[in-house]
Amino acid sequence: MRTLGPAPDSAIDPVTRAPRAGSYRGGLPKVDLTPLGVGTLRRVARHKRWLYIGIATEEVYVGLAVVRLGYVANGFAFVYDAKERRMLADHGVLTTPLQCDVGDAAAEGCLAHLRAPRVAIDVTRPRGSTVYTIDAKVRDLVIAARMDASAAPEAITAITPLAGQRLTTTEKRPLLAVTGEVQVRGARRSLDGALGGYDYTNGYMARRTIWRWGFALGRAKSGERVAFNVVATAGGEAECAMWIDGELFPIGEARFDFDAASPLSPWHVRTTCGALDLTFAPGGMHVDNTNLGLVASRFIQPAGAYSGRIRVPGRADLEIDGVLGVTEDQDVLW
């Protein structure tokens, strides 16, 4: 299992202009990509950044994303009901970059906004505050929540150089304390006592990017708060981690075994280091198949429940059953 050093004070060395590649304990600094010297047109074409929010109670999982690609912007919001094993609401949004912004910080100073007809999404965390405020109205879905990071475990940060002056930076942090509510067509569900987390990513990415991702928040059978973030391809092992109560553990890259022709069938999710060996049972799925010529995306994000074994270094194995989360399979040309 790899060792995590403290996060650097900048993603790129201002003198050498070399990315400070690695996997780190703690949050990203303010992301400044200007030392890479990428020109304006290439920057517009290459620069991608997004903020994803996941919130889980024992009954529902809420997913929310704001994505700014430079020349187009999109987002989505959904609510998954664990008991009924279906989406209560699921909406995607495509708009112009003038109607969207994702800032240069994941922690203090974080912001993400998106506007479109019948859509207003705002996520903010002011400087000096530990609280993310989430206000989203996406057609018949309304999310009003606060996520407090003051007692959350450390984030994992990954800085990954790519070929051709490309670089991706990301910060993942789960187990934030949530209060608030979600409404679907006026029916309210409380989010008080829920667990929240986020994925903030910012960088110059490859023209074609393929990845698989898994994320979950909940409690082990023995009561511990647990969460994990795992990927295959894209950033790879550098951004893979699990959290047990207040402790962060780096883990190996993930392997996702599933039927691409039937993605709502069970998935097998495991890590190369053996830390996770889980079954994921989807019940609903957000889908985005976009083809704008120069931009094309095949994207699925099933929502459901994870069950299985978590191996924790120096401790007895943990068992989870019905921990809510998502998987993701994406092949994007951007």
Beta strands, then each sheet from edge to edge (+ up, - down):
strand 1: 5-6
strand 2: 22-25
strand 3: 47-56
strand 4: 60-68
strand 5: 73-81
strand 6: 86-95
strand 7: 100-102
strand 8: 110-116
strand 9: 119-125
strand 10: 131-138
strand 11: 141-148
strand 12: 156-162
strand 13: 166-184
strand 14: 187-190
strand 15: 194-204
strand 16: 208-219
strand 17: 225-233
strand 18: 241-244
strand 19: 247-250
strand 20: 254-257
strand 21: 267-271
strand 22: 276-291
strand 23: 296-310
strand 24: 318-333
sheet 1: 1+ 2+ 12- 13+ 11- 10+ 9- 8+ 7-
sheet 2: 1+ 2+ 12- 13+ 14-
sheet 3: 1+ 2+ 12- 13+ 15- 3+ 4- 5+ 6-
sheet 4: 19+ 18- 17+ 16- 24+ 23- 22+ 21- 20+
end
